[in-house]
Amino acid sequence: MCAVMCAVASIMTSMRKGLIRCARRVIGHCDRGHQMDSMTISTDLLTQLRREWRRTGRTVAARAALERMHVRHPELGLDGIVDLCGLVDALESHGGRSVLERAAIIRVLLEEASDPQLHRALLQTMIPGIVSTCRQLRFGEGIVRDPSETVAAAMALASELLVDWAGQSRQYAAPDILSAVRGRLRRWLLKEKRALRSIAPYAPNDEPAQTSSPLESRIASYRGSQYDRLARLTYARVFEGRSLRDLARDDHSAPNSLQAELQIFAIRFLI
């Protein structure tokens, strides 16, 4: 985990140059005759994240992380919650907890965010707020070509922020996190806007990432595992520059579904 934290900055740079560029290529394909609704990919991404969370939030590792959190913070009253899915559900407005109780749990989740399971739980809890933040910035309208790019970037920035802030104790952790994500996302959009002024609006043959990087090593570490397929496809997309359409055809999957899978893989394992 320490190695991952040390490499976050480099990984994020590669991710923005690689995976965000991937979204643009897909949009280019759509513009040439395979139109999608502007919110389709965003909806697919969020739906896939929820489905993925329903699995990972109930694993043995998730239960163990919750138990450790309960032992260290008995004052939170987590009795009766059996896994991290249950914890995230309890943090919803209709979850039966008061505003102050929810704030206390989120504060502790941030304090314990160096634990990857609790990091993921906190990120899942913040998704509605992150999407709302994207909406406040109009999903980068006029700067990015699809709302899913802004949502994916915001999720990556939020995950990076949680790594940076892990261990901090903030009384108003949730609004502090969303305020910081908004600032980082605004800066990212401004950077994208400046980039648009200096390059052609659409380059069909974007160059793939060239240099060996922590991202490449991270992807390689999942080869031969249960995530071999996604690792192989991510490498081909980012470092070999293969089109999403070609990968989807070889993988016998739909391009938009494959894109959502790759985004989830990136958020969960590469950031």
CORHU-V400098 format. One record per residue. RES is the residue in one letter. SS is DSSP state (H for helix, E for strand, L for the rest). PHI is phi in whole degrees, 0 to 359 (999 if undefined). OMEGA is omega in radians with two decimals (none if undefined). Layout:
res = <RES:RES>
ss = <SS:SS>
phi = <PHI:PHI>
omega = <OMEGA:OMEGA>
This chain:
res = <M:C:A:V:M:C:A:V:A:S:I:M:T:S:M:R:K:G:L:I:R:C:A:R:R:V:I:G:H:C:D:R:G:H:Q:M:D:S:M:T:I:S:T:D:L:L:T:Q:L:R:R:E:W:R:R:T:G:R:T:V:A:A:R:A:A:L:E:R:M:H:V:R:H:P:E:L:G:L:D:G:I:V:D:L:C:G:L:V:D:A:L:E:S:H:G:G:R:S:V:L:E:R:A:A:I:I:R:V:L:L:E:E:A:S:D:P:Q:L:H:R:A:L:L:Q:T:M:I:P:G:I:V:S:T:C:R:Q:L:R:F:G:E:G:I:V:R:D:P:S:E:T:V:A:A:A:M:A:L:A:S:E:L:L:V:D:W:A:G:Q:S:R:Q:Y:A:A:P:D:I:L:S:A:V:R:G:R:L:R:R:W:L:L:K:E:K:R:A:L:R:S:I:A:P:Y:A:P:N:D:E:P:A:Q:T:S:S:P:L:E:S:R:I:A:S:Y:R:G:S:Q:Y:D:R:L:A:R:L:T:Y:A:R:V:F:E:G:R:S:L:R:D:L:A:R:D:D:H:S:A:P:N:S:L:Q:A:E:L:Q:I:F:A:I:R:F:L:I>
ss = <L:H:H:H:H:H:H:H:H:H:H:H:H:H:H:H:H:H:H:H:H:H:H:H:H:H:H:H:H:H:H:L:L:L:L:L:L:L:L:H:H:H:H:H:H:H:H:H:H:H:H:H:H:H:H:H:L:L:L:H:H:H:H:H:H:H:H:H:H:H:H:H:L:H:H:H:L:L:L:L:L:L:L:H:H:H:H:H:H:H:L:L:L:L:L:L:L:L:H:H:H:H:H:H:H:H:H:H:H:H:H:L:L:L:L:H:H:H:H:H:H:H:H:H:H:H:H:H:H:H:H:H:H:H:H:H:L:H:H:H:E:L:L:E:L:L:H:H:H:H:H:H:H:H:H:H:H:H:H:H:H:H:H:H:H:L:L:L:L:L:L:L:H:H:H:H:H:H:H:H:H:H:H:H:H:H:H:H:H:H:H:H:H:H:H:H:H:H:L:L:L:L:L:L:L:L:L:L:L:L:L:L:L:H:H:H:H:H:H:H:L:L:L:L:L:L:L:H:H:H:H:H:H:H:H:H:H:H:L:L:L:L:L:H:H:H:H:H:H:H:H:L:L:L:H:H:H:H:H:H:H:H:H:H:H:H:H:H:H:H:L>
phi = <999:298:297:296:298:296:265:304:300:294:297:298:300:296:299:293:283:261:290:294:297:301:300:295:296:300:298:300:299:297:296:267:130:237:291:237:300:299:255:301:292:300:297:299:299:293:296:296:297:296:296:298:293:298:275:290:287:245:287:300:296:293:295:295:296:296:297:298:295:295:295:283:225:297:293:283:65:269:303:94:268:261:208:287:299:297:295:297:299:293:274:285:299:259:277:91:257:286:300:293:294:295:297:294:293:294:300:291:301:292:301:259:290:290:283:300:292:286:303:295:296:294:299:298:298:274:305:303:293:294:296:298:297:300:296:300:266:57:53:70:307:88:243:252:265:210:303:296:298:293:296:298:295:296:296:295:294:295:298:298:298:296:294:296:264:306:98:282:249:236:299:247:300:299:296:297:297:294:296:292:297:301:297:293:292:298:296:297:295:296:295:297:296:296:296:297:286:253:230:296:297:212:247:293:240:304:284:288:300:255:274:295:216:302:297:298:294:296:298:299:293:262:292:84:264:293:256:303:301:291:296:295:291:297:299:296:288:276:262:257:72:288:288:297:297:296:297:296:296:293:272:58:224:279:305:291:291:295:300:297:299:293:294:295:302:296:295:281:240:254:254>
omega = <3.13:-3.14:3.13:-3.13:-3.12:-3.07:-3.03:-3.08:-3.14:-3.14:-3.12:3.11:3.13:-3.14:-3.11:-3.13:-3.08:-3.01:3.09:3.07:3.12:-3.13:-3.14:3.14:3.11:3.14:3.10:3.09:-3.13:-3.11:-3.10:3.00:3.11:-3.02:3.02:2.99:-3.01:-3.12:-3.05:-3.05:3.09:3.14:3.12:-3.12:-3.10:3.10:3.12:3.11:3.12:3.14:3.12:-3.13:3.13:3.06:-3.03:-3.12:-3.14:-3.11:3.08:3.14:3.12:3.12:-3.14:3.12:3.10:-3.14:3.10:3.12:3.14:3.14:-3.11:-3.06:-3.11:-3.11:-3.13:3.12:-3.10:3.10:3.11:3.07:-2.98:-3.13:-3.07:3.01:3.11:3.13:3.13:3.09:-3.13:-3.12:3.07:-3.05:3.13:-3.07:3.07:3.12:3.08:3.13:-3.13:3.12:3.12:3.14:-3.13:-3.14:3.14:3.09:-3.14:3.10:3.10:3.10:-3.06:-3.01:3.03:3.01:-3.06:3.12:3.14:3.02:-3.12:3.12:3.13:3.11:3.12:3.13:-3.05:-3.05:3.13:3.11:3.12:3.10:3.09:3.09:3.08:-3.14:3.10:3.10:3.07:3.10:3.11:-3.11:-3.13:3.14:3.06:-2.96:-3.14:-3.14:-3.10:3.10:-3.12:3.12:-3.14:3.12:-3.14:3.11:3.13:3.13:3.11:3.12:3.10:3.13:-3.14:3.04:-3.12:-3.04:-3.10:3.14:3.12:3.07:-3.10:-3.11:3.14:-3.01:-3.05:3.11:3.09:3.14:-3.10:3.10:3.13:3.10:3.12:3.12:3.14:-3.13:3.10:3.12:3.10:3.13:3.11:3.10:3.09:-3.14:3.10:-3.14:-3.13:-3.13:-3.05:3.14:3.07:-3.09:3.09:3.10:-3.04:-3.09:3.09:3.12:3.08:3.08:-3.00:-2.97:3.03:-3.00:3.04:3.11:3.14:3.12:-3.14:3.11:-3.11:-3.11:3.14:3.06:-3.12:3.11:3.10:3.13:-3.09:-3.11:-3.11:3.09:-3.13:-3.13:3.11:3.12:-3.12:-3.11:-3.02:-2.99:3.10:3.08:3.14:-3.11:3.12:-3.14:3.13:3.13:-3.13:3.12:3.14:-3.10:-3.11:3.11:3.12:-3.10:-3.10:3.10:3.11:3.12:3.13:3.11:-3.12:3.11:3.13:3.10:-3.14:-3.12:-3.05:-2.97:-3.00:-3.10:none>
